[in-house]
Amino acid sequence: MPHIHIIGIGTGNPEHVTIQAINAMNASDAIFIPTKGPGKDGLAAVRREICSRYVTNSKTEIIEFAVPKRATADRTYLESVDAWHAAIAETYVRLIEGLPDAGTGAFLIWGDPSLYDSTIRILERARVASSFAFEFSVIPGITSVQALAASHRIPINLVGKPLELTTGRRLVEKGNRAESTVVMLDGELAFSKIDDPDAEIFWGAYLGTPNEITRAGRLADVADEIVRVRAEARARHGWIMDIYLLRKGHDFDDL
């Protein structure tokens, strides 16, 4: 039966790609590259560069496909995501059906497929929706969490204390509760709505790439600057991927 590799490729730096990932790409009949329309070609360009640099198998085909857009009108967040995933699953079925008998395909995933990415669950959905069987494997990648910590030269957690991973939407709903909170997918600029005089922020965008931007400091002091820098960068590039750590307290506070 067909086999699909779900390959984590890191945060945009081709040197983050692992040897395991390179071997899987070269063992594939096709590598599927998603495109998201005008203004976001940079996302596909990184994947193309990775393929150009590492794919040496002349029989491996690079296939680009358009990602369905998520409709949000008159739907809750979860309803819109559910319908969007269903549409993407249909697209995946068509791509996999185009593979040779017992062929192998690969999807290149930002960061790591396990962390706030839905390719695994969408492929599971595609298996249910398709009339044929296929299997898949997951190859881990460097996450944006790791890249953020490396760029700021910090440990992600405080000694002996937990770490929370959440989204901007949830941060707005629940507030800044943990000593260390990593926030992803924050299109709402949730950090700018947090009133916590003791919080520090370590922010980064386009991590690991030549366009990398980082800012750090007391949240109340740098929040406005991050909002400005983020808006300028998004206008300049047409897209932005950013992440940040909110921290309150210090190592060994409990002694």
C-alpha positions as CSV (number, residue, x, y, z in Angstrom):
1,M,0.0,0.0,0.0
2,P,1.1,3.6,-0.4
3,H,3.3,5.1,2.4
4,I,3.4,8.7,3.5
5,H,6.3,10.4,5.4
6,I,5.3,13.4,7.5
7,I,8.6,15.2,7.9
8,G,9.4,18.0,10.3
9,I,11.7,20.5,8.6
10,G,12.4,23.0,11.4
11,T,11.6,26.7,11.4
12,G,12.9,27.7,8.0
13,N,16.6,27.1,8.2
14,P,17.5,24.3,5.7
15,E,20.3,23.3,8.1
16,H,17.7,22.2,10.6
17,V,16.7,19.3,8.4
18,T,17.9,16.0,9.8
19,I,19.6,13.2,8.0
20,Q,16.6,11.0,8.7
21,A,14.4,13.6,6.9
22,I,16.8,13.8,3.9
23,N,16.8,10.0,3.5
24,A,13.0,9.9,3.6
25,M,12.7,12.7,1.0
26,N,15.1,10.8,-1.3
27,A,13.1,7.6,-0.8
28,S,9.9,9.3,-1.9
29,D,8.2,9.1,-5.3
30,A,6.7,12.5,-4.7
31,I,7.1,15.4,-2.2
32,F,4.0,17.5,-1.8
33,I,4.5,21.3,-1.3
34,P,1.5,23.4,-0.2
35,T,0.9,26.9,-1.7
36,K,-1.2,29.5,0.0
37,G,-1.6,32.1,-2.7
38,P,-0.1,35.6,-3.3
39,G,1.8,37.1,-0.4
40,K,2.7,33.8,1.2
41,D,5.0,32.3,-1.4
42,G,7.9,32.5,1.0
43,L,6.4,29.5,2.9
44,A,6.6,27.4,-0.2
45,A,10.0,28.9,-1.2
46,V,11.6,27.5,1.9
47,R,10.3,24.0,1.1
48,R,11.6,24.4,-2.5
49,E,15.0,25.4,-1.3
50,I,15.1,22.3,1.0
51,C,14.2,20.1,-1.9
52,S,16.8,21.7,-4.2
53,R,19.5,21.4,-1.6
54,Y,18.9,17.8,-0.4
55,V,16.8,15.8,-2.9
56,T,19.3,14.0,-5.2
57,N,17.0,11.3,-6.4
58,S,16.1,12.2,-10.0
59,K,13.0,10.1,-9.7
60,T,11.5,12.1,-6.9
61,E,8.8,14.4,-8.2
62,I,8.0,17.8,-6.6
63,I,4.2,18.4,-6.6
64,E,2.7,21.7,-5.5
65,F,-0.9,21.9,-4.4
66,A,-3.2,24.7,-3.3
67,V,-4.3,24.6,0.3
68,P,-8.0,25.2,0.7
69,K,-8.9,28.4,2.5
70,R,-10.6,28.3,5.9
71,A,-14.1,29.8,5.9
72,T,-14.8,31.6,9.2
73,A,-18.1,33.4,8.5
74,D,-21.0,32.3,10.7
75,R,-19.0,29.5,12.3
76,T,-17.3,29.0,15.6
77,Y,-13.5,28.6,15.6
78,L,-13.8,24.8,16.1
79,E,-16.5,24.5,13.4
80,S,-14.4,26.4,10.9
81,V,-11.3,24.3,11.6
82,D,-13.3,21.1,11.3
83,A,-14.7,22.0,7.9
84,W,-11.2,23.2,6.8
85,H,-9.6,20.0,7.9
86,A,-12.2,18.0,5.9
87,A,-11.4,20.0,2.8
88,I,-7.7,19.5,3.2
89,A,-8.3,15.7,3.8
90,E,-10.0,15.5,0.4
91,T,-7.0,17.2,-1.2
92,Y,-4.6,14.8,0.5
93,V,-6.7,11.8,-0.8
94,R,-6.3,13.1,-4.4
95,L,-2.6,13.5,-3.9
96,I,-2.1,10.1,-2.5
97,E,-4.3,8.5,-5.2
98,G,-1.9,9.9,-7.7
99,L,1.1,8.0,-6.3
100,P,2.3,4.8,-8.1
101,D,1.1,1.5,-6.7
102,A,2.8,1.0,-3.3
103,G,4.4,4.4,-3.9
104,T,5.8,6.8,-1.2
105,G,4.9,10.4,-0.7
106,A,6.1,13.1,1.7
107,F,4.7,16.2,3.3
108,L,7.2,18.8,4.7
109,I,6.0,20.2,7.9
110,W,7.1,23.4,9.7
111,G,8.8,22.7,13.0
112,D,7.7,19.3,14.3
113,P,4.5,17.5,13.2
114,S,3.5,16.9,16.8
115,L,3.4,20.5,17.9
116,Y,0.4,22.6,16.9
117,D,0.3,21.1,13.4
118,S,-2.7,19.1,12.1
119,T,-1.2,17.0,9.3
120,I,-1.2,13.8,11.4
121,R,-4.9,14.2,12.3
122,I,-5.8,15.2,8.8
123,L,-4.1,12.2,7.3
124,E,-6.0,10.0,9.8
125,R,-9.2,11.7,8.5
126,A,-8.1,11.1,4.9
127,R,-7.7,7.4,5.6
128,V,-11.3,7.2,6.8
129,A,-12.6,9.2,3.9
130,S,-10.6,7.3,1.2
131,S,-11.6,4.1,-0.6
132,F,-8.1,2.7,-0.3
133,A,-5.6,2.0,2.5
134,F,-2.3,3.7,3.1
135,E,0.1,4.0,6.0
136,F,2.3,6.8,7.3
137,S,5.3,7.5,9.5
138,V,6.4,10.6,11.3
139,I,9.9,12.1,11.3
140,P,10.5,14.6,14.0
141,G,11.9,18.1,13.4
142,I,13.3,21.0,15.3
143,T,10.4,23.0,16.9
144,S,10.0,26.7,17.1
145,V,10.2,26.3,20.9
146,Q,13.7,25.0,20.6
147,A,14.7,27.6,18.1
148,L,13.3,30.4,20.3
149,A,15.3,29.2,23.3
150,A,18.4,28.9,21.2
151,S,18.1,32.4,19.7
152,H,17.6,33.9,23.2
153,R,20.2,31.6,24.8
154,I,17.8,30.7,27.6
155,P,16.4,27.5,29.1
156,I,12.7,27.3,28.4
157,N,11.6,26.3,32.0
158,L,12.5,27.5,35.4
159,V,14.2,25.0,37.7
160,G,11.7,22.4,39.0
161,K,8.7,24.3,37.6
162,P,6.2,23.4,34.8
163,L,6.0,24.7,31.3
164,E,2.7,25.5,29.6
165,L,2.3,25.4,25.8
166,T,-0.8,27.3,24.6
167,T,-2.2,29.5,21.8
168,G,-2.8,33.2,21.7
169,R,-6.5,32.6,21.8
170,R,-6.3,30.5,24.9
171,L,-4.0,33.0,26.6
172,V,-6.6,35.7,26.2
173,E,-9.3,33.4,27.6
174,K,-7.4,31.9,30.5
175,G,-4.7,34.5,31.3
176,N,-1.1,34.1,32.1
177,R,-1.1,31.4,34.8
178,A,2.1,29.4,34.6
179,E,5.6,30.6,35.6
180,S,6.7,29.8,32.0
181,T,4.2,29.9,29.1
182,V,5.1,29.3,25.5
183,V,2.6,30.9,23.2
184,M,2.1,29.9,19.6
185,L,-0.4,30.9,16.8
186,D,-1.0,34.3,18.3
187,G,-2.7,36.4,15.6
188,E,-4.5,38.3,18.3
189,L,-1.4,39.8,19.9
190,A,-2.5,38.3,23.2
191,F,0.7,39.4,25.0
192,S,-0.3,43.0,24.6
193,K,-3.5,42.3,26.6
194,I,-1.7,40.8,29.6
195,D,-1.5,43.0,32.6
196,D,1.3,41.4,34.6
197,P,4.0,43.8,35.9
198,D,6.3,40.9,36.8
199,A,6.2,39.1,33.4
200,E,9.1,39.0,31.0
201,I,8.7,38.2,27.3
202,F,11.2,36.5,24.9
203,W,9.8,36.9,21.4
204,G,11.0,35.8,18.0
205,A,9.8,35.7,14.4
206,Y,11.2,33.9,11.3
207,L,13.4,32.0,13.7
208,G,16.5,30.3,12.2
209,T,16.3,32.3,9.0
210,P,18.1,35.3,7.6
211,N,15.0,37.4,8.5
212,E,15.0,36.4,12.2
213,I,13.8,39.1,14.6
214,T,14.0,38.8,18.4
215,R,13.0,41.0,21.3
216,A,13.2,40.4,25.0
217,G,12.5,42.3,28.2
218,R,9.9,43.3,30.7
219,L,6.6,42.8,29.0
220,A,5.3,46.2,30.0
221,D,8.4,47.8,28.5
222,V,8.6,46.0,25.1
223,A,5.1,44.9,24.2
224,D,4.4,48.0,22.1
225,E,7.7,47.7,20.3
226,I,6.9,44.0,19.5
227,V,3.5,45.0,18.1
228,R,5.1,47.6,15.9
229,V,8.0,45.4,14.7
230,R,5.7,42.5,14.1
231,A,3.3,44.6,11.9
232,E,6.2,46.0,9.9
233,A,7.7,42.6,9.3
234,R,4.4,41.1,8.2
235,A,3.7,43.9,5.8
236,R,7.2,43.5,4.4
237,H,7.2,39.7,3.9
238,G,3.4,39.1,3.4
239,W,3.3,36.6,6.3
240,I,4.8,36.0,9.7
241,M,5.4,33.1,12.0
242,D,6.3,34.1,15.5
243,I,6.4,32.6,19.0
244,Y,7.2,33.8,22.5
245,L,7.8,32.8,26.0
246,L,6.2,34.6,28.9
247,R,8.0,34.1,32.2
248,K,7.4,35.3,35.7
249,G,9.6,34.4,38.7
250,H,13.1,33.1,38.8
251,D,15.0,29.9,39.4
252,F,15.1,28.8,43.0
253,D,12.3,31.2,44.1
254,D,10.9,28.5,46.3
255,L,14.1,28.1,48.4
